[in-house]
Amino acid sequence: MSTALVATVLNEVKTIGRLLDSVLAQTLLPDEVAVCDGGSTDGTLEVLEAYGRRLPLRVVRAPGSSIAAGRNRAIEATRAERIAVTDAGVRLHPGWFAALMGALDGPRTVAAGAFVPEPVGWFERALAAVTLPLPGEVVPDRFLPSSRSVAFYRSAWAAVGGYPEWLDYCEDVVFDLKLLAAGYRFRWVPGAVVYFRPRPDIPAFFRQYFNYARGDGKAGLWAERHAVRYAAYAWLGYWLVRGRRNPGMTAALSLAGAFYLRRPFIRYLKIGRKGSPAEFIAGLALLPILRLVGDLAKMVGYPAGVYWRGRYRPPSWR
């Protein structure tokens, strides 16, 4: 049964070679590779053309397309029955494609691959600890795969109408939820690993999480989670203004904060020791700051998405 690998790119001249080199290094090569370019102006297309001599590569040009639209255009450009999806800016483990294809044991199965941080420097190690669950933390029955590491049958993609093109972020979450609602079964494949770098600085991290939360608001996702976050920070604000002299409230807030930071701390103990002792300490001190930045980005982004949803009335997908 034929196979394909698809991805989208936009101004990825610095990273696209890394991705395509890792495709060439796969133990099982796809029959087709389709990459949708959203209008690159930095030389990405020239790099893709060069790799076209070594891969069964088709480049689809769709200037202005969103990630969701780009994925759909790339899939439409293939004929394969089994399709793996990834993103620009990543590196694939050599066994990634074979592991995903091997997990597709029927048209009703979706192969959910793993993604692992590949940080450079102490800041990125700290950010990885704050934002990215390690594969050992994944609960297979509740895991929604990222479309940087997933595979499915063409029939499944068609059955749910493809990726939702009205969403610019969180499109893969909605795609996953539609598959679940349609009765498809996700199969966790920890051996299908994709490596990628966290954001390099705080402004980039803030934009990333703002966009994710705005996508949640646009799609009507996770309202309860966002409400809990607002309530927690309202409690923190009340403590700062009125409750700092209350020992009980201070103790309760301290315990809640320690519980909230426990997973980043445990992850950082595993991934943060690659640098010098000074870098390790700096990263450790940065963990609560990064948590705060991420939460602030979400609390600003989510209402922006809710506002957009109320104004533009997107299609109902549930």
Buried (B, 14 or more C-beta within 10 A) or exposed (E): EEBBBBBBBBBBBEBBBBBBEBBEBBEBBBBBBBBBBBBBEEEBBEBBEEBBEEBBBBBBEBEEBBBBBBBBBBBBBBEBBBBBBBBBBBBBBBBBBBBBBBBBEEBBBBBBBBBBBBBEBBBBBBBBBBBBBBEEEBEEEEBBBBBBBBBBBBEBBEBBEBBBBBBBBBBBBBBBBBBBEEEBEBBBBBBBBBBBBBBBEBEEBBEBBBBBBBBBBBBBBBEEEBEEBBEBBEBBEEBEEEBEEEEEBEEBBEEEBEEEBEBBBEBBEEBBEEBEEEBBEBBBEBBBEBBEBBBBBBBBBBBBBBEBBEEEEBEEBE
